[in-house]
Amino acid sequence: METCEDTLEDDLARYLDSLEREDSYRVDAVLKEGPLEVTERVFFVGRSGAELGPFVRKYLSAECGLGSAYAALHAAQRRGVSLPHLPRIVECYRHGEKNVVVMECVRGETLSERVVRARTPGERLDLLSCIFPDLCDAVSELHERLDPPVIHRDLKPENVMVSGSGVTLIDLGIARLFRKDGEQDTTHFGTRAYAPPEQFGFGQTDVRSDVYALGMLLFFCLVGREPMPRDREDGFVAAGVPEALRAVVRHATELDPAARYGSARELGDAFLAALSQVGDTSTGERDALPPTSFDYPREARLRAPSGLASLLVRVPRWAGVVWNTAVLLVCAVFVMGCVMAVVEPTPENAAWPAWYLLWSYFAFMVPELVIVAYLLLDRRPVRRAIPPLARLTVGRELRVALIAMLALLAAWIVATAVMQAG
């Protein structure tokens, strides 16, 4: 049984540990300072005096519940969950009344800075075609690859970093973990121009709250300025907003969460569909659809997608459906061949024991065929239908599949040896 003295000793140990961590960093600059949050650019200083960095260190008010999303993100990254659109967390710990997080310093420019440089509606539309699908993918990582989903709650141009390697979401200080039994948020934060009504006491925020913010970001990128209350009253009619994309903005920013797109991924699909209509009717503003994602590991994001990777991210949905149909038909033909090999065996197969015949085709060949077919499928529809699968990386799926196939092969070799020995 834990005593009061044990609790005090644990608290003291944690406090001393936090002090040691604090002394390991040199503060280079204070980036933001307020009553609830302090953000610094720091360098890690080793025992030899060598420095590593820069990193970003945040002190967040634990009393107000800030910073909990960083701990969830850190835990997911340590489990190997692929989150290429989010900063790499170095460590999270408690220091006094503050939650402290140290993370990578994301390079690039903010979405706000990038939009300012796009001076014409055509330039902003071209920028959107490259950035917005990637931004929807980034938000989908928070919603689909983390369990429970993390709601960002502060999606705005200053919290989206843009570089040659894609989009990175920053500043998850007020992000929260979604609770199915929650009725409304206990703390009301956010930027008025981009935050939905439920974020200010009218209900609990969920994935559709971030969809609302994405819709407002879409409008911001189209017109080059912050959304105003008057814009909603006018139905988001403004110069530089094509009708097809205006409909997407209106749907994403409905006041009733149930009337919005159900997910960031659904919004991204609607954006691409509307963009194709803009491309068909415009006068040269767009020539082709953009890549749909920079969805590959962070290490690979140091360079732009090229070759096969560049082609795969541009595969339209209808082509994926055609490919999947072909793969499943071929798999079905081979499975039927296995069934016929058992039902009407050849003279050579008929000489085998019945148990070995069943084992070879039904316990070995059919599972092997199913695994290969799964690896060949365009798994984007499957990931949308089954969100937990979206948390798996392609590399992890391949490793698990290879292990399973090798295990089946080993079992078949053992069974063959037993059959021959008998």
CORBELKA-V689066 format. One line per field, one symbol per residue. ss: DSSP state (A for helix, B for strand, O for the rest). psi: psi as a letter, one per 20 degrees, with the letter a starting at -180 (. if undefined). Layout:
ss=???
psi=???
This chain:
ss=OOOAAAAAAAAAAAAAAAAAAAOOBBBBBBBBBOOOBBBBBBBBBOOOOOBBBBBBBBBBBOOOOOOAAAAAAAAAAAOOOOOOOBOOBBBBBBBOOBBBBBBBOOOOBBAAAAAAAOOOAAAAAAAAAAAAAAAAAAAAAAAAOOOOOBBOOOOOAAABBBBOOBBBBOOOOOOBBOOOOOOOOOOOOOOOOOOOAAAAOOOOOOAAAAAAAAAAAAAAAAAOOOOOAAAAAOOOOOOOOOAAAAAAAAAAOOOOAAAOOOOAAAAAAAAAAAAAAAAAAOOOOOOOOOOOOOOOOAAAAAOOOOAAAAAAOOOOAAAAAAAAAAAAAAAAAAAAAAAAAAAOOOAAAAOOOAAAAAAAAAAAAAAAAAAAAAAAOOOAAAAAAOAAAAAOOAAAAAAAAAAAAAAAAAAAAAAAAAAAAO
psi=pprhgggghgggghghghghggiiqpphqohqprhipppqprpporhiiqqparrpppoqohhjjqihhhgggggghhijpomijqqppgqprpocjqpppprqopraqqhghhhhiohqhghhgggghhgghhghgghhghhhiqorqppgilorhijopprijbppprmkgjqqppphjqhrqhqnrrpghiqrhiikjjapqahighgghhghhggghgijrqqqhhgghjkkprpjoqgghhhgggghkqhohhirqirhhhggghghghhhhghhirljhqhrqrqiqlmrqhhiiiqqqrcgghghijprghhhggghggghggghghghhgghhggmqrhghhiqqghhggggghifgghggggggghiqojghghhhnhhhiipqhggggggghgghhgggghhgghgggghh.
